């Protein structure tokens, strides 16, 4: 068994960021990253469908400690993976990654005050075990094995090919094909304009519309500023600007939902033209009840205006050969059906958690400061924002954990636990009041949140900066066990 101070599960955006924070802020700590795939990158190594890209602007998606310095706002998936790989190499993190290991369970021993992590080598079937004082889950929150596909009635009678974007076949041929993309989220609106360049025609079949906002593909202002000031200054300014702007859009959507609704629909209408049927871009919900979808340079709207793509709002009633029969009675001809219908949420990457032999159920506990689990010793879960760039939150979480580890060293503490002494727990998921399908389906699996700080998940970057980077680590809610088993708490 190999022993480490810190074990990080997952070598995606969060895991690489956490390891970089350890290497700079806690250089004396020994650590390893256990990654199931054969390369780092997480999401950006898994997804390989045409046009896969970020749906957050890269100036805020890039790491705080290694800012993104390309004026392209929404970067391609491979470009992001390359950025992660370069970051890992620059900080020496790549030397600490163990690939091909599927984590099956993690066991906490109060006697030893350590975690034992059990992993399976997927290549050989060998079982391996690792020990650590601190365990950090950086696995995101969805299942890499299978995306979500609803039970379409009569799908067995469909004569064409069915593809889920999470497992895109490398040998698929779309030239001259009639393609129907089912869905209206970020994956669907990315696929449609890219597939329209390949297929005879692409139809986006949605059950309900989504708010879609076009942004320029390049940040022209930052490009100009970088010619008259140091490049790092220009991009640092742009990062702060975009962080504030994204936060403002979210806040405005909550404070003035009808005004933001009218604005977003009007913007879509300008790109689609006066003859467009705006019913396909007029959602029944208010902005940011679900994630806002972003497209670069109006590419989706251009594909629709060109006639190479179209939108249908309806429900699937059945199939007949190459025909998709809709609830309205209409039919769509399709050679290929792409189910861009979402993700399956999975907490901790499917790892089973045990504390002294007793199973720990995340859905029965709260999240503390958006990072630690109630009552779970020496354990952290790095989850990014749903309303801002993921990395804004994962950066803060990694720095907070380093502060916590240094505090423990300074006070000779061996164990921490977050305890709710005031009955703050609510039955609300940490994902808040978003109504996106994947979030609604997962509400019973996710940890809970409380009615007040530090158990309330804010999804608010400015306040999280204060909570995680400035507020005292020892706040009277975290309890600490010293090396001699003395409990230190207020």
N, C-alpha and C positions, 0 to 999 in steps of 0.2 A: 504494500500500500504506500502510495506517495503522499507526503504531507506538505501542506501549504498554509500560509497565513490566510490567504483569500482564494476562493475558487469562484470564477465567473462562468456562468453557463450561457453560451451563445456568443458567436463572433460576428454579430451584425453591428449596426450603428451604435447601439447602447453598450454592447460588450467591449468593442474596441475603444469607445470613449471612456468607459470605466477603467480599462487597463492603462490607457494613457494618463488618466488622472492619478492612478496609483504610482505609475513610474515617475511622475514629477512631484507629487505632493506627499507620497509615502514611499520613498525609494527603498527603505529598508525592508518593506513587506515582500515576502515571497508570494507569488501568485501563478495561476495557470488559467487558461481559458479552455473549456471543453466545448467543442463544436461538433454537431452531428454531421454536417455536410463536409465535403472534401476541400472546400475553399471558404475563405471568409466572405462576408458580405451580407449574410442573412437574406432579407427580402430581395436585395439587389443581385444576389446570386441565384435565387430560386426562380424569379419571374423572368421569362424570356419571350413574351409575346410581342408582336410587332408594335413598335413605338413606345414600349414601356419606359416610363419617365417618372420623375417626382411630381407630386401634386401639391407640393409646398415650394415656395421660392427658395432657391439654393443659398441665398445670402443669409437666410435664417436657419436653413437646414444644415449648413456646414457647421463644424465645431467652433465653439467660442475660442478655443485655444489654438486652432489652426483654421482660420477663416477661409471660406470659399472665395477664390479670386478669379472667377470667370464671369463675364457679364451676361452669360446665358442664364435666364431666370429659372426655367424648368428643364433640368438636365436629363439626358438619357440614362437609363438604368446602368449600362456598362460604364459610363463616365463616373457615376456615383460609386460603383464598386471599385473602380480604379482609384478614386479619391480615398476610399477607406483603406485600400491596400497600401497606398503611398503613406497614409497617416500611420498605419500600423508599423510599417518599415522604419519610418523616421523616428518613432518613439521606441523602437525595439520590441514592440508588442508581438510582432509576427513570430518571434522565437519562443513565445510562451503558449502558443496555440496547439492543442492536441485535437486532430481532426478524426472524423469518422466514428464518434462516440455518441450513442444515444443514451441519455440519462433516464433511468427507470425510476429511481427513488433516492431520497435523501433522508438520513436518520440522524436526529439529534440525541446525543447522550449527555444528560445533565451531570453524570458522574465524571465523564471525561471533558465535558464542556467543549465538545467539538462535533462537527458534522462528518458523517461518512456518506459519501456519494457513490452510488452504484451505477456503472455505465456498461453498455454493451457495445463491443466493436462490431459494427454492422458488416464489415468485410469478413471477419473470422468467426464471429459468434462468441468470442472470448468475453468473459465478465471481468471488468476491472474496477477497482475501488480506490477512491481518493479521500483523504482526510483534510479538513480545514477548520480554522477557527471562525471564519466569516464566509457566508455563502451569499452570492449575488446572482439573482435570476435576471438575465438580460435576453430573454427569449421572446419578447414581444407578447402578443396575446392572441395569435391565431394559429391554427393547425396547419403545419407545412405538408402533412400527408394528403389532405383532401380539402378542396374548396367546397363551398356550399352550393348544392344544386337542388332546387325544389322538386317535388314529385310531380312532374308534368304528366297530365292524363294521356294515356295512350302513346307514350314516347316509344314503346317497342314497335309501333307501326311506322315510325319514321325511317325512310329508306336512305337518308343521307348520313353524313358524318357528324358526330356530336363531340365538341371539344370544350373543355374548361380551360380558361386562360392560365390558371395556376399550373397546369401541366401541358404546356404548348408543345405539340409534336413538331420536331425539326423537319420532317419530310412532308408536311402538309402542302398541297398544291391548291392555290386559290384562283389562279388565272382562269378567267371565263366563268367562274362559279358565281352562283347566287348565294349570298351569305346573309344570315339573319343573326344579329347580336342581341341576345336577350339581356336586358338590364339598362340602367340609366345612371349608374354611379361612375366613379373615376375611371375604372377599367374600361367600361363600355365606351365612354366618350373619348378615351385615348385610342381604342381599337378602331372605331368607325372611320375617322379620317385616314388612318394608316392603311386599313384594309381596302378602302375605296380606291387607293392607287393600284391595287393588285387585282381585285375581283371585278366581275361584270357589274355587280350592284351590291350595295350593303344596306340592309334595313336594320335600324335600331328599334327593337320591339320592347317597349317599356310598359309596365303596369301603371306607373304614375310618373309625372314629370319631375325634374330636378332643376334647381337653380344653377345656371352655368354662366360664369363670368370669364370674359376674354382678357388676357393681359399680354403686353408685348413680350416677345420671346427673349429680347435682350434689354438690359438696363442701360439705355443710351446716356442718361445723366451721369451715371457712375463711370462709364467709359470716358466721357469728356473730362470729368474731374480727375481721373487717374492720369491725365496728360499734364495737369498743372499742379498736382500735389503728389506726394508719395502714394503709390498704389494701395499700400495697406491702410492708409488714412481714408482714402476714397471708399474702399470696401467696408471699413469699420463704420463709417458714417452711413453707408447704405444699409448695413445690417441693423443699425439702431433705427433708422427710418422705417424699414420694412417690418421690423418687430412691432413698432408703435402703430403702423398703419393696419397690420393684421389684427392687432388688439382692438383698434378703434372700430374696424368693420364688425367684429364680433360684438363689441359693446353696443354699437349703434343698432345692430340687428335685434338685440334684446330690448333696447330702450325705445326704439322707433320702428317696430317690425313692419308696419304698413308702408312707411316711407321707403325703407330698404327693399321691401318686396317690389314696390312700384319701380324703384331705380333698377333693380336687377332684371326685371322683366323688360323694361324699356331698353336696357343695354343689349339684351339678346335680340330684341326686335330690330334695333338698328343694324345689326350684323346680318339678320335673316332677310330683311327687306319687307316692303309693304304688303307683298302678296302671301307672306308666310302665315300658316295657321298657328297662332301663338298659344293655342290650347295645349300644344305639345311642350311648351316651355313655361307653363303657368302652374306651379305646384299647388297642392291643396294645403300644405303646411307653411309655416312662416320661416324666413331665413334663419339658418343655424339651429332649427329643430333637427335637421340632418346636416351632414357636412356639405359645405359649398364646393361645387366642382369648378376647377380652373382649367382653361384651355389656352395654349399659346397662339398668339396671332390669329385668333378666331378660326383655327383650323377646322373645328367641327362645323361651324356655320358655313364656311367656304365649301366644304364637302357637300353639305345639304343644298346649297345654292347651285352647285355645279350639276346637280342631277345624278351624281354618282352614288349618292346616299339619300336615304329618306328616314322619316320617323313615323312610327305607328304607335298609338297609345291604346292598348287593349290587353286582354287576358287570353292565354292559350287554353283552348277547350279540347283540343285533340290533334291527331296527326293522321294523314292519309297519304302514304308514299312520300313524295317530296313536298306535300302540301302541309302547311301549318294552319289548322282550323282555329279561328278566333271566336271568342264568346259572342262578338257582334254578328257573326255569320260570315265575315270576310275571310279570305284565305291568302296566305303568303307562300310563294314558291321558294324553296330553299334546298340547295345542295349541301350546305354546311350550316349547322346550328351551333353557335358559340354561346355558352352559358356563362355570361359575365354577371353572375347572380350573387356574388359575394363570398365571404369567408366564413369558416367555422372557427369560433373563438375557443381558445384552449389556454387555461391558466397554467403558468410555469412550464410551458412546453410539454404538458402531460406528465410531468414528474410528480410522483406520489411523495407526500411529505409526512414524516412520522416524528413525534416528540416522545422519547422514551417508550417507543412501541405503540403509541396511540396516534391514529391518523389525524392529521390536521386538515380541516375543511376550510378553505379560504372564504367560501360564501357565508360562513358563520362568524367572520371576524372583519374588523375595520382596517383601513389603511391609514397609517400615521404619517402626516406630512407628505402624503402621496408617495412614500418610499418604503416604509417599514410596515410589517404586518403585526397586528395586535397579538400580544402574548407569544409571538414566535421569536425565540432567542437567536441573536446574531444572524439575522436573515434580512435580505433586502430584495425588492422587486423594482426594477427600473422600467417605468412606463411613461412614454412621452405624452404630449398634448394631443387632444382630438380636435381642438379648434385653432391651433397654431402649429408651427413646425415641431415635429417629434423631438428633434435634437435640442431645442431650447430647454425642455424639461429634463432630458436625459443628462445634459451637461450639468445642470444644477444638482441633480440627484447624485451624480458621481462626486462632485465637489463636496456635497454634504456628507457623503459616506466617508470620504477622506478626513473631514473635520471630526466625525464621530470616532473613527479609528485612532486618530491622534489624541483625542480627549481620553479615550480608554487607556492608551499607553501612558499618558501623563498622570492618570489617577490609579494606575495599576489595576484596571478593571479587566475582567475576563469575559463577562457576559452582559448584554443589554437586553431589555425587554420593554416594549411599549404597552402600558396598561391603562385601560379606561376605568378610572375610579369614580366617575360621575354619571354613568349611564347615558352616554352620548349617542349610542348606536341608533341608526335609522335603518329602514328596510330598503333604502335607495342604493343602487349600485354605484361603484366609483365612476362609472361612465356617465353619471348624471342623467339629464333629461333628454339626451339625444334620442331620436326615434328611428334611426337607421336600422335596417333589418338585422344586421349582424350583431348590433348592440342589444336590440330587443330580444333576440334569440338567446343571448348570453346572460341576461340579467340575473338568472338564478345561479350562475356559476361564478360570477365575479365577486370579489370582496365588497363589503358594505362601506358606507361612509357615515359620518356622524353629523349632528346638527350644528357643531361649532368646531373651530380650530382646536387642536391640530388634526382632527379627524375628518375635517371637511376638505374635499378635493376642489380646489378653486378654479383650475384651468386658467389662472391669471398670472402671467409672467412677472409683472412688477412685484406683486405681493409674495410670490414664491421665491423671488430673489432674496427678499428680506428674511423670510422664514427659514430658508435653507442655507443662506450664506452668512447672515448676520445674527439672527437670534441665538441665544445660548443653547448649546447642545444639551446641557443638563437643565431641563425645564420643569422638573418635578413630575413629569409624566413618564419619561424614560427612567427606568430603574437600572441600577448597575450593581453587579456582583463583583467584588474585588477578588484578587487572586486567592485570598484566604477564606472565601465563601461569605465574607461579611457583605450584607446587603446595604447598599448606599442609595437612599431615596429620600425625598422630602414629602 
